[in-house]
Amino acid sequence: MKIMKAANFSSPGLGDGLIAIALSHNLYLNNIEIDTFHNSVSQMQNYFPHLIVKKYPTIDEIPKILDSYDQIFISYNESSPFIMKLILDGKKNYPNKIFVLNPCPSKKLGGQPYFEDALFQSNISMVDNIDLFCKNILKLKKTSKKFDLKIPKDLIFQRYKKRIIIHPSSAKKSKNWTIQKYIKLAKHLIDKGFEPLFVVSKTETNEFLDIEKQNLDLKSFDNLNDLAAFIYESSFMIGNDSGIGHLSSFLGLDTISIFRNHRSASLWRPSWSQNKVIFPNRFIPNISFYRLRDKHWKMFISNRKILKYFDEMIED
């Protein structure tokens, strides 16, 4: 019996890559040979050795890719010439094997390109959307939103019970809550007896020197494997809508995520583990000309609400 082969092309973000891994895992559970394509998630390949993660191929390899796989899952990305050509050529020459995954938090759900390929809903998380896609569209017999990770033997889950990760960055500066409020939050956590520690990438360190000026701890990483190990041994994560939030949830930590609006929070919240999302109240005026809520969303999110959620979650 011929084994079905599939390819899964993720968008470049860390959170996107982990959501792609969730899809690939479900395909694997159904005896489908799956190659996942993402340029950095391969750095933590040892956590899921049963899945093959490869770097993106070149654009001239597209004909071979389309011919080699029985199913091809492609995360829509208008900024990638490779992805757009892969979609166009695939839909033209192999329409029955191409699935374009294009989640959208917009009110105009259903209007985005290739919506019908996956029928993603905007009011549930991407983890839940992938689960429904596998069940309802792909008709897979076995599905799971969680799977057993292969954890390095020297790591102990939540070894540092008081260590709270704060992630003040994200892929877009427009998604970042103010660093001054994060610093205030960290000081509140210290008063409660916890050990907050700010985590950023090596390339971002110079942007957050104010943290160290306040005698707070700042740690940077240049690879996902070391970052994953550090997160796994921490106890909790608070931060912006970002890949580190998804990674923390993926590894089993409870998380609090700060979002610009409720629509993004519903779709992109980390949801492998317990998560609370915080966003500006939907009743704050957002009239088209002024866009008060959208333009000034950061001022409508308070430390008090974050600490309230934090206290509730650590007591559960």
C-alpha positions in Angstrom: 0.0 0.0 0.0 1.4 3.4 -1.1 2.1 5.8 1.8 0.7 9.2 1.2 3.2 12.1 1.3 2.3 15.6 2.3 4.1 18.9 2.6 3.2 21.7 5.0 4.5 25.2 4.2 4.2 27.5 7.2 4.3 31.3 7.4 7.6 32.6 8.9 6.5 33.5 12.4 7.3 31.3 15.4 3.6 30.9 16.4 2.8 30.1 12.8 5.5 27.4 12.8 4.1 25.8 16.0 0.6 25.8 14.6 2.0 24.1 11.4 3.6 21.5 13.7 0.1 20.8 15.2 -1.3 20.2 11.7 1.7 18.0 10.7 1.3 16.0 13.9 -2.3 15.1 13.0 -1.2 14.1 9.6 1.5 11.9 11.1 -1.1 10.2 13.4 -2.9 9.1 10.3 0.2 7.5 8.7 0.8 10.3 6.3 4.5 11.0 5.6 4.8 14.8 6.3 7.5 17.3 5.6 7.1 20.7 7.4 8.8 23.7 6.0 9.8 26.5 8.4 13.1 28.3 8.6 13.6 28.3 12.4 11.3 25.7 14.1 13.9 23.1 13.0 16.1 24.5 15.8 13.9 22.7 18.3 13.5 19.5 16.2 14.6 17.4 19.2 11.3 18.2 20.9 9.3 16.4 18.1 11.7 14.0 16.5 8.9 12.1 14.7 8.3 15.2 12.5 10.7 16.3 9.8 11.2 20.1 9.6 13.0 21.5 6.6 14.1 25.0 5.5 12.2 26.7 2.7 13.3 25.5 -0.8 14.0 27.9 -3.7 11.4 29.1 -6.1 12.9 27.0 -9.0 12.1 23.8 -7.0 8.3 24.5 -7.2 7.7 22.1 -10.1 9.4 19.3 -8.3 7.5 20.0 -5.1 4.1 20.0 -6.8 4.9 16.7 -8.5 6.4 15.0 -5.4 3.6 15.3 -2.8 0.1 13.9 -2.7 -1.2 16.8 -0.5 0.3 20.3 0.0 -0.8 22.6 2.7 0.3 26.3 2.2 -0.1 29.1 4.7 -1.1 32.2 2.7 1.6 34.9 2.6 1.3 37.7 0.1 4.8 39.0 1.0 6.5 35.7 -0.1 7.0 35.3 -3.9 7.7 31.6 -3.3 4.4 31.0 -1.5 2.4 33.0 -4.0 3.9 31.1 -7.0 3.5 27.8 -5.2 -0.2 28.6 -4.7 -0.8 29.8 -8.2 1.0 27.0 -10.0 -0.5 24.5 -7.6 -4.1 25.6 -8.0 -3.6 25.7 -11.8 -1.9 22.3 -12.3 -2.9 20.3 -9.2 -6.0 21.8 -7.7 -7.1 18.7 -5.9 -3.9 18.4 -3.8 -3.6 22.1 -2.7 -5.0 23.4 0.5 -4.4 27.1 1.2 -4.7 28.1 4.9 -5.6 31.7 5.3 -6.9 32.6 8.8 -8.4 36.1 9.1 -9.7 38.0 12.2 -11.5 40.5 10.1 -15.3 41.2 10.3 -15.3 40.3 6.6 -14.7 36.6 7.3 -15.1 34.6 4.1 -13.9 37.4 1.8 -10.2 36.5 2.0 -8.6 34.4 -0.8 -9.1 30.7 -0.6 -11.3 30.9 2.5 -13.2 27.8 1.3 -10.1 25.6 1.5 -10.1 25.5 5.3 -13.2 27.4 6.5 -11.3 28.9 9.4 -13.5 30.6 12.0 -12.5 33.9 13.5 -14.1 33.4 16.9 -12.0 30.4 18.0 -8.2 29.9 18.3 -6.0 28.6 15.5 -5.2 25.5 17.5 -9.0 24.7 17.6 -9.3 25.7 13.9 -6.6 23.3 12.9 -8.4 20.6 14.9 -11.7 21.2 13.1 -9.9 21.4 9.7 -8.4 18.0 10.3 -11.8 16.5 11.4 -14.2 18.2 9.0 -12.2 19.0 5.9 -9.5 16.4 5.8 -11.7 13.8 7.5 -8.8 12.4 9.5 -9.7 9.5 11.7 -7.2 10.4 14.5 -6.8 14.0 15.7 -5.2 15.5 18.8 -4.7 19.1 19.9 -1.8 18.0 22.2 1.0 15.6 21.8 3.8 14.2 23.9 7.0 16.2 23.5 10.4 14.6 23.8 11.9 16.8 26.5 15.7 16.8 27.0 16.5 14.6 30.0 18.3 17.4 31.9 15.3 19.7 32.0 12.7 19.8 34.8 9.2 21.3 34.0 8.7 24.5 36.0 11.9 23.9 38.0 11.9 27.6 38.9 8.5 28.1 40.5 8.9 31.9 41.0 10.3 32.7 37.6 7.9 34.6 35.4 8.8 35.3 31.8 7.8 38.7 30.5 8.1 39.1 26.7 7.9 42.9 25.8 8.4 42.4 22.1 6.7 40.9 19.0 7.0 40.8 15.2 5.4 44.2 14.9 6.0 47.2 17.2 2.3 48.2 16.8 1.4 45.0 18.8 3.7 46.0 21.8 2.3 47.2 25.1 4.5 50.0 26.5 7.8 49.0 28.1 7.1 51.4 31.0 4.0 49.5 31.9 5.8 46.2 31.6 8.5 47.5 34.0 5.7 48.6 36.5 4.2 45.1 36.1 7.5 43.5 36.9 7.9 45.5 40.1 4.4 44.5 41.2 5.4 40.8 40.7 8.6 41.3 42.7 6.4 42.7 45.5 4.4 39.5 45.4 7.5 37.4 45.8 8.0 36.4 42.2 11.1 36.7 40.0 10.1 38.4 36.7 12.6 38.1 33.9 12.4 39.9 30.5 13.2 37.7 27.5 14.1 39.1 24.0 16.1 38.0 21.0 19.8 38.9 20.8 19.1 41.4 18.0 16.5 43.2 20.2 18.7 43.7 23.3 19.6 47.3 22.6 16.0 48.3 22.3 15.3 47.3 25.9 18.2 48.6 27.9 15.8 50.6 30.1 14.9 47.3 31.7 18.4 46.8 33.1 18.5 50.5 34.2 15.6 49.7 36.5 17.6 46.8 38.0 15.4 44.2 36.4 16.7 41.1 34.7 17.0 41.0 30.9 17.9 37.8 29.1 18.4 37.3 25.3 18.6 34.2 23.1 19.8 33.6 19.6 18.3 30.2 19.0 15.0 28.4 19.7 16.4 25.4 21.4 17.9 27.4 24.2 14.9 29.6 24.5 12.6 26.5 24.7 14.7 25.0 27.5 14.6 28.3 29.5 10.8 28.6 29.0 10.1 25.0 30.0 11.8 25.4 33.4 10.0 28.7 34.1 6.5 28.9 35.7 4.4 31.4 33.8 4.5 33.8 30.8 3.1 37.3 30.3 3.6 39.2 27.0 2.4 40.6 23.8 0.7 38.8 20.9 3.9 36.9 19.8 5.5 33.6 19.0 7.0 33.3 22.5 3.4 33.2 23.9 2.6 30.3 21.6 5.9 28.6 22.5 5.2 28.9 26.2 1.7 27.5 25.8 3.1 24.7 23.5 5.5 23.7 26.3 2.8 23.6 28.9 3.0 27.0 30.7 0.0 29.1 31.5 0.1 32.4 29.7 -1.4 35.9 29.7 -1.4 37.6 26.3 -2.0 41.3 25.5 -3.7 42.1 22.2 -4.7 45.2 20.4 -8.3 44.0 19.8 -10.7 41.2 20.6 -10.8 39.8 17.0 -7.1 39.1 17.0 -7.3 37.8 20.5 -10.0 35.2 19.6 -8.1 33.8 16.6 -4.4 34.1 17.6 -4.5 33.4 21.4 -2.1 30.7 22.6 -4.3 27.8 23.5 -2.4 24.6 24.1 -2.4 25.4 27.9 -4.5 27.7 30.0 -4.5 31.3 28.6 -6.1 34.6 29.4 -6.2 37.4 26.8 -6.4 41.1 27.6 -7.6 43.7 25.1 -9.3 47.1 25.2 -12.9 47.1 26.1 -15.1 46.7 23.0 -17.4 49.5 24.2 -14.6 52.1 23.9 -15.6 54.3 20.9 -13.9 53.4 17.7 -15.7 55.6 15.2 -14.0 55.5 11.7 -12.5 59.0 11.7 -11.1 59.0 15.3 -10.4 55.2 15.8 -9.9 56.0 19.5 -9.6 52.3 20.6 -7.3 51.3 17.7 -5.0 54.2 18.0 -4.7 54.4 21.7 -5.3 50.8 22.7 -2.3 50.6 25.0 -3.7 53.2 27.5 -6.8 51.1 27.9 -4.9 48.1 29.4 -4.0 48.2 33.0 -1.6 46.4 35.3 -4.5 45.8 37.7 -6.3 43.6 35.2 -3.2 41.6 34.4 -2.4 41.0 38.0 -6.0 40.0 38.7 -5.8 37.3 36.0 -2.4 36.3 37.2 -3.6 35.7 40.8 -6.6 33.7 39.6 -4.5 31.5 37.3 -1.8 30.6 39.8 -4.4 29.7 42.4 -6.1 27.1 40.0 
